[in-house]
Amino acid sequence: MYSKIVLIGNLGGDPSMRYTPAGVPVCDFSVATSARISKETNPDCPDGWKESYNGNAWELTTWWKVTVWRKLAELCNQYLAKGRTVYIEGEAKGEAVNGTQHPRVWVGKDSMSHASFEMTGRLVKFLGGRGDNGGSHSEDEQEPPPGFVGGDDSIPF
């Protein structure tokens, strides 16, 4: 059993495919999730939030590093691309300290502290996004059928 996390967000870049020494496919990609609050309900910008592109709301974006394995890795590598909207179910990954899991924290080249939110995806649903033609796909296109769901419970760790 694992703690389930559900994300709906957009890919920040194209997926990156690799293989373990045993030949197991692994695919990594970044997903941005955003929360918005209206300026009408909260006229002062909360700490750490930025003004949204339309100027009518405050926005906070969280980046997630997602890793998927085996057949799901191959499908994500084949069908996902930067800007694509996805629904992901999986489990959090991070650094365990005294029985508690935390985001990975490091100091970057800019001498600033950074944190990485990471998850292992067990189910991915391709929702749409850039290059999406409204959900209708022809047989000639290399796209999964609308509403395609991929899942893989055989993660090797």
ABEGO torsion letter per residue (X at the ends): XBBBBBBBBBBABBBBBBBBAAGBBBBBBBBBBBBBBBAAABABBBBGBBBBAAGABBBBBBBBBBBBBEAAAAAAAAABBBGBBBBBBBBBBBBBBGGBBBBBBBBBAAGBBBBBBBBBBABBBBAEEBGBAGGBBBAABBBBBBGBBBBBABBBX
